[in-house]
Amino acid sequence: MPSRLYPEDQKKVDEYLNLPAQKVERKPFKVWLLLLVILGTVIGMGLLSRLLGNLVLS
């Protein structure tokens, strides 16, 4: 796919993308870990709200 930028703008983009700060290796994204964390948080907050509700209403 050809670039839609002017050549001088494309050169600036290429220089920026080749900076060492842009070359950081990242771990692959783990969807299941994210879902587990969200599920744990929701369950934990639900249990906490039930506990607080029982303490206040008792």
C-alpha positions as CSV (number, residue, x, y, z in Angstrom):
1,M,0.0,0.0,0.0
2,P,1.6,3.3,-1.1
3,S,1.9,6.0,1.5
4,R,-0.5,8.9,1.4
5,L,2.1,11.2,3.0
6,Y,4.4,13.6,1.3
7,P,7.9,12.1,1.0
8,E,9.4,14.5,3.5
9,D,6.6,13.7,6.0
10,Q,7.1,10.0,5.5
11,K,10.8,10.4,6.1
12,K,10.1,12.1,9.5
13,V,7.7,9.2,10.4
14,D,10.2,6.6,9.4
15,E,12.9,8.3,11.5
16,Y,10.6,8.5,14.5
17,L,9.7,4.8,14.2
18,N,13.4,3.8,14.0
19,L,14.3,5.5,17.4
20,P,15.4,3.1,20.1
21,A,12.4,4.0,22.3
22,Q,10.1,2.7,19.6
23,K,11.9,-0.7,19.4
24,V,10.9,-2.0,22.9
25,E,10.0,-5.7,22.8
26,R,6.6,-6.4,24.4
27,K,5.1,-9.6,25.8
28,P,2.1,-10.9,23.8
29,F,-1.3,-9.7,25.0
30,K,-3.0,-12.4,27.1
31,V,-6.8,-12.1,26.8
32,W,-7.5,-14.9,29.3
33,L,-5.4,-13.3,32.0
34,L,-7.3,-10.0,31.5
35,L,-10.6,-11.8,31.7
36,L,-9.5,-13.7,34.9
37,V,-8.4,-10.4,36.6
38,I,-11.7,-8.7,35.6
39,L,-13.8,-11.7,36.8
40,G,-11.8,-11.8,40.1
41,T,-12.3,-8.1,40.7
42,V,-16.1,-8.3,40.0
43,I,-16.5,-11.3,42.3
44,G,-14.3,-9.7,45.0
45,M,-16.2,-6.5,45.0
46,G,-19.5,-8.3,45.0
47,L,-18.5,-10.3,48.1
48,L,-17.3,-7.1,49.8
49,S,-20.6,-5.3,49.1
50,R,-22.6,-8.3,50.5
51,L,-20.4,-8.3,53.6
52,L,-20.8,-4.5,54.1
53,G,-24.5,-4.8,53.5
54,N,-24.9,-7.5,56.1
55,L,-22.8,-5.5,58.6
56,V,-24.9,-2.3,58.1
57,L,-28.3,-3.9,57.9
58,S,-27.8,-6.3,60.8
